[in-house]
Amino acid sequence: MEKIEVNGEFIFELANQQEWLNRGPKILPQKTRRSETLIWVDKNGNVFESGEDFFAAAENDTYPCKVYRLCNVAGGGQLNGA
């Protein structure tokens, strides 16, 4: 497996699965670009793709889950086209 590095802006962190259940989608930020991407990453660098991943992270003790807004090339590698 190849490790990669990407640029992103840290948005927030979820300490555990219960925090996601309590705070849910209402804590997601408004989009700053039409096609922006948020990436959810556990402490091992693996991404969350579905609810199953939140349960697996709890079972495998891989929280916290950190959420990042990815930078795009057209924006010069920076967020918000800055």
C-alpha positions as CSV (number, residue, x, y, z in Angstrom):
1,M,0.0,0.0,0.0
2,E,1.3,3.4,-0.9
3,K,0.9,6.3,1.6
4,I,-0.1,9.7,0.1
5,E,0.0,13.2,1.4
6,V,-2.7,15.8,0.5
7,N,-3.3,19.4,1.5
8,G,-6.4,20.2,3.6
9,E,-7.8,22.6,6.1
10,F,-8.6,21.1,9.5
11,I,-12.3,21.6,10.2
12,F,-13.1,19.6,13.4
13,E,-12.5,16.5,15.4
14,L,-14.8,13.8,16.7
15,A,-13.4,12.1,19.9
16,N,-15.6,9.0,19.5
17,Q,-18.7,7.5,17.8
18,Q,-21.1,8.9,20.4
19,E,-19.9,12.4,19.6
20,W,-20.9,11.8,15.9
21,L,-24.3,10.4,17.0
22,N,-24.9,13.4,19.3
23,R,-23.6,16.2,17.0
24,G,-24.3,14.6,13.6
25,P,-24.5,16.4,10.3
26,K,-25.5,19.7,12.0
27,I,-21.8,20.4,12.7
28,L,-20.8,20.2,9.1
29,P,-19.6,23.5,7.7
30,Q,-21.2,25.3,4.8
31,K,-19.5,24.7,1.5
32,T,-17.0,27.3,0.4
33,R,-16.8,25.8,-3.2
34,R,-19.3,24.0,-5.3
35,S,-17.3,20.8,-5.6
36,E,-15.3,20.9,-2.4
37,T,-14.5,17.6,-0.7
38,L,-14.4,16.8,3.0
39,I,-12.3,13.9,4.1
40,W,-12.7,12.1,7.4
41,V,-9.6,10.4,8.8
42,D,-9.0,8.1,11.8
43,K,-5.8,8.1,13.9
44,N,-4.2,5.5,11.5
45,G,-4.8,7.6,8.4
46,N,-7.7,5.5,7.1
47,V,-10.8,7.3,5.8
48,F,-14.4,7.0,6.8
49,E,-16.7,6.3,3.9
50,S,-20.0,5.1,5.5
51,G,-21.6,4.6,8.9
52,E,-20.0,1.2,9.0
53,D,-16.6,2.9,9.4
54,F,-17.8,4.9,12.4
55,F,-18.8,1.6,14.1
56,A,-15.5,-0.1,13.0
57,A,-13.4,2.8,14.4
58,A,-15.2,2.4,17.7
59,E,-14.6,-1.4,17.8
60,N,-10.9,-1.0,16.7
61,D,-10.2,2.1,18.9
62,T,-9.1,4.2,16.0
63,Y,-10.8,7.5,17.0
64,P,-10.4,10.4,17.0
65,C,-11.8,11.2,13.6
66,K,-10.4,14.4,12.1
67,V,-12.3,16.2,9.3
68,Y,-10.5,18.2,6.7
69,R,-11.6,20.3,3.7
70,L,-9.3,19.3,0.8
71,C,-7.4,22.0,-1.2
72,N,-7.8,22.0,-4.9
73,V,-5.4,22.6,-7.7
74,A,-7.4,25.4,-9.4
75,G,-7.3,27.4,-6.1
76,G,-3.5,27.3,-6.2
77,G,-3.4,24.5,-3.6
78,Q,-5.2,26.8,-1.2
79,L,-8.7,26.9,0.2
80,N,-11.4,29.3,-1.0
81,G,-9.3,30.1,-4.1
82,A,-7.1,32.4,-1.9
